[in-house]
Amino acid sequence: MTNSNGFSMIEALVAASLLMMIITNLIPLTSLILNERESLQQKQNISSELHNQLQDFLWEEQTSLPHRLLKTVDGTEAEFRFTTKGNLLKGCATWKNANERNGQFCLYGHPEK
């Protein structure tokens, strides 16, 4: 190789194939990260709403338990269920998250009497 003024064809093909491998790995990974971010945001919003609903039951001393409520939280339909478990009030929320999987979150509260 007495003439080394540029890249050889093999070097250019290796560089292009490395670049394509990196791109083909980053696109699905980015999509997965965005879906997980949306799922976590849904869980945070629904758990906040569950907390608010549970507070209503704790402070207003609702006696019609078990109770079921369907509510849309930021475009996601969630089912809230309230039951008693011993001397505690249990509130659970179930919904279908951004990954099309069922999500569930439960909170417990102790009613003041």
C-alpha positions as CSV (number, residue, x, y, z in Angstrom):
1,M,0.0,0.0,0.0
2,T,2.2,2.8,-1.2
3,N,-0.8,5.0,-2.0
4,S,-2.7,5.8,1.2
5,N,-4.6,8.9,0.3
6,G,-8.1,7.7,1.4
7,F,-10.2,4.8,2.8
8,S,-10.3,1.5,1.1
9,M,-13.6,-0.1,0.1
10,I,-13.4,-2.6,2.9
11,E,-12.8,0.1,5.6
12,A,-15.9,2.0,4.3
13,L,-18.0,-1.1,4.3
14,V,-17.0,-2.0,7.9
15,A,-17.7,1.5,9.1
16,A,-21.1,1.5,7.4
17,S,-22.0,-1.9,8.8
18,L,-21.0,-0.8,12.3
19,L,-23.2,2.3,11.9
20,M,-26.2,0.3,10.7
21,M,-25.8,-2.1,13.7
22,I,-25.8,0.8,16.1
23,I,-28.9,2.4,14.5
24,T,-30.8,-0.9,14.4
25,N,-30.2,-1.4,18.1
26,L,-31.0,2.1,19.2
27,I,-34.4,2.5,17.5
28,P,-36.2,-0.4,19.3
29,L,-34.4,0.5,22.6
30,T,-35.7,4.1,22.3
31,S,-39.2,2.8,21.6
32,L,-39.1,0.6,24.7
33,I,-37.8,3.4,26.9
34,L,-40.6,5.7,25.7
35,N,-43.3,3.0,26.4
36,E,-41.9,2.4,29.9
37,R,-41.9,6.1,30.6
38,E,-45.5,6.3,29.6
39,S,-46.4,3.3,31.7
40,L,-44.7,4.8,34.8
41,Q,-46.5,8.1,34.2
42,Q,-49.8,6.3,34.1
43,K,-49.0,4.4,37.3
44,Q,-48.1,7.7,39.0
45,N,-51.3,9.4,37.9
46,I,-53.5,6.5,38.8
47,S,-51.9,6.0,42.2
48,S,-52.4,9.7,43.0
49,E,-56.1,9.4,42.0
50,L,-56.4,6.3,44.1
51,H,-54.9,8.2,47.1
52,N,-57.5,10.9,46.6
53,Q,-60.4,8.5,46.4
54,L,-59.1,6.6,49.4
55,Q,-59.0,9.8,51.4
56,D,-62.7,10.5,50.6
57,F,-63.6,7.1,52.0
58,L,-61.4,7.5,55.1
59,W,-62.6,11.0,56.0
60,E,-66.3,10.8,55.0
61,E,-66.7,7.4,56.6
62,Q,-68.5,5.8,53.7
63,T,-70.2,2.6,54.8
64,S,-71.2,1.1,51.4
65,L,-68.3,-1.3,51.1
66,P,-67.2,-3.0,49.0
67,H,-67.3,-0.2,46.4
68,R,-66.3,-0.2,42.7
69,L,-65.7,2.9,40.6
70,L,-64.7,3.3,37.0
71,K,-62.9,6.5,36.2
72,T,-60.7,7.9,33.4
73,V,-57.4,9.3,34.5
74,D,-55.5,11.2,31.8
75,G,-57.0,9.2,29.0
76,T,-56.6,5.8,30.8
77,E,-59.7,4.0,32.1
78,A,-59.1,2.6,35.6
79,E,-61.2,0.6,37.9
80,F,-61.0,1.5,41.6
81,R,-62.1,-1.0,44.2
82,F,-62.5,-0.4,47.9
83,T,-62.9,-3.1,50.5
84,T,-62.2,-3.7,54.2
85,K,-59.4,-6.0,55.3
86,G,-59.5,-6.3,59.1
87,N,-59.7,-2.8,60.5
88,L,-58.0,-1.3,57.4
89,L,-59.6,0.1,54.3
90,K,-58.0,-1.3,51.1
91,G,-58.1,0.5,47.8
92,C,-56.9,-1.1,44.6
93,A,-56.7,0.3,41.1
94,T,-56.4,-1.8,37.9
95,W,-55.8,-0.5,34.4
96,K,-54.3,-1.5,31.0
97,N,-51.0,0.3,30.7
98,A,-49.2,1.6,27.6
99,N,-47.5,-1.8,27.0
100,E,-51.0,-3.4,26.9
101,R,-50.4,-5.2,30.1
102,N,-52.6,-5.0,33.2
103,G,-51.4,-2.8,35.9
104,Q,-52.5,-2.9,39.6
105,F,-51.7,-0.7,42.5
106,C,-53.1,-1.0,46.1
107,L,-53.1,1.3,49.1
108,Y,-54.3,0.8,52.6
109,G,-55.7,3.3,55.1
110,H,-56.8,3.3,58.7
111,P,-60.1,5.1,59.3
112,E,-60.2,7.4,62.2
113,K,-63.2,6.8,64.4
